[in-house]
Each structure stands twice: as structure tokens, then as C-alpha cells.
Amino acid sequence: MNRSPGPFLYFLYIGMLFVLMAVGIVLFSWLLLFGALTGLFLYIFMWVRQHFFSVKQPHIPFKSSGRIIEHDDIDRDE
């Protein structure tokens, strides 16, 4: 006896699927909102910190030391 479940069970499954999808979308939107607010807060915090509390160091020009090896000189060693 192979009885198929009635159509009511299929409607129940589809209804549960829609409810789970709606709950998932709501949870994802809250997660996205809190993530955006956290990112905005961190951006403003770092901007204020860099703008008002940064340590200004004098510009020291970089002097290279050592020898410069040209690309053509590597081929002459062989």
C-alpha cells in the first residue's frame, strides 16, 4: 500500500519554506545593517584619530645605499 501524503502536507512544506526564507531575509538584513553601522563607526573613529591625534614626523629623504645591478649585467656573468 503506497499512499501518497495528501496535498495538505505539500502546502505545509511550502508554507514552512516561505516562513524560513522570510526569517532568513530578515536576519540577513539585520546583520547587514549592524555590519554597516560597525564599519561606519570604525571609519569615523579612525578618521578622527588620524586627523586630530596623528604624530607628525619630519620628512626624511630616503638615501639608497649599496650598488645597483642592471639587468644587462646579469647576462654577462655566464
Backbone torsions as a table, in degrees:
resi	resn	phi	psi	omega
1	MET	NA	105.1	-178.9
2	ASN	-104.6	92.4	-179.2
3	ARG	-95.5	133.4	176.0
4	SER	-87.5	146.9	176.6
5	PRO	-65.7	150.0	-176.9
6	GLY	-66.7	169.1	-179.7
7	PRO	-65.4	-20.1	179.3
8	PHE	-63.1	-36.4	-179.3
9	LEU	-67.5	-37.2	177.6
10	TYR	-66.0	-41.9	177.3
11	PHE	-64.5	-34.2	177.5
12	LEU	-65.5	-43.8	177.8
13	TYR	-63.2	-43.8	179.6
14	ILE	-65.4	-39.2	177.1
15	GLY	-64.2	-41.7	177.6
16	MET	-65.3	-36.6	177.9
17	LEU	-63.4	-44.5	178.6
18	PHE	-63.8	-39.8	178.6
19	VAL	-65.0	-44.7	178.7
20	LEU	-63.4	-38.6	177.2
21	MET	-65.2	-41.8	179.4
22	ALA	-64.6	-43.9	178.0
23	VAL	-62.9	-40.6	178.7
24	GLY	-63.4	-41.8	179.1
25	ILE	-65.6	-40.2	178.8
26	VAL	-65.2	-45.2	178.9
27	LEU	-63.1	-41.2	179.0
28	PHE	-65.0	-38.5	179.7
29	SER	-67.1	-38.6	176.1
30	TRP	-65.1	-41.5	178.0
31	LEU	-62.4	-42.7	178.3
32	LEU	-64.4	-41.0	179.4
33	LEU	-64.7	-48.1	179.8
34	PHE	-67.3	-33.6	175.4
35	GLY	-65.6	-41.0	178.2
36	ALA	-67.3	-40.9	178.1
37	LEU	-65.8	-39.7	177.5
38	THR	-65.2	-43.0	177.7
39	GLY	-63.6	-40.3	177.8
40	LEU	-64.9	-42.9	178.4
41	PHE	-61.7	-45.7	179.2
42	LEU	-65.2	-37.3	178.6
43	TYR	-64.5	-46.0	179.6
44	ILE	-64.9	-42.2	178.9
45	PHE	-59.9	-47.0	-178.8
46	MET	-69.5	-34.8	178.3
47	TRP	-65.0	-45.5	178.5
48	VAL	-64.2	-42.1	179.9
49	ARG	-63.0	-42.9	-178.9
50	GLN	-72.5	-36.9	-175.3
51	HIS	-74.2	-40.6	-171.8
52	PHE	-107.5	-24.1	-173.9
53	PHE	-120.6	18.1	-178.9
54	SER	-80.2	148.5	178.4
55	VAL	-90.3	120.8	179.8
56	LYS	-85.4	121.4	177.9
57	GLN	-106.6	142.8	178.7
58	PRO	-65.9	147.7	-179.2
59	HIS	-76.3	118.9	178.3
60	ILE	-109.6	118.5	179.8
61	PRO	-66.3	142.4	-178.6
62	PHE	-84.1	124.4	176.1
63	LYS	-107.8	123.2	179.4
64	SER	-81.3	140.0	177.0
65	SER	-124.3	155.0	-179.6
66	GLY	105.5	-172.5	-177.5
67	ARG	-102.8	157.9	179.3
68	ILE	-107.5	126.2	179.1
69	ILE	-105.3	119.1	178.6
70	GLU	-79.8	157.1	-179.5
71	HIS	-67.9	-33.2	-179.7
72	ASP	-70.8	-27.1	-179.9
73	ASP	-69.1	-25.3	-179.2
74	ILE	-68.1	-36.7	-178.5
75	ASP	-71.3	-24.3	-177.4
76	ARG	-76.4	-17.1	-177.8
77	ASP	-71.6	-18.7	-175.6
78	GLU	-82.7	NA	NA
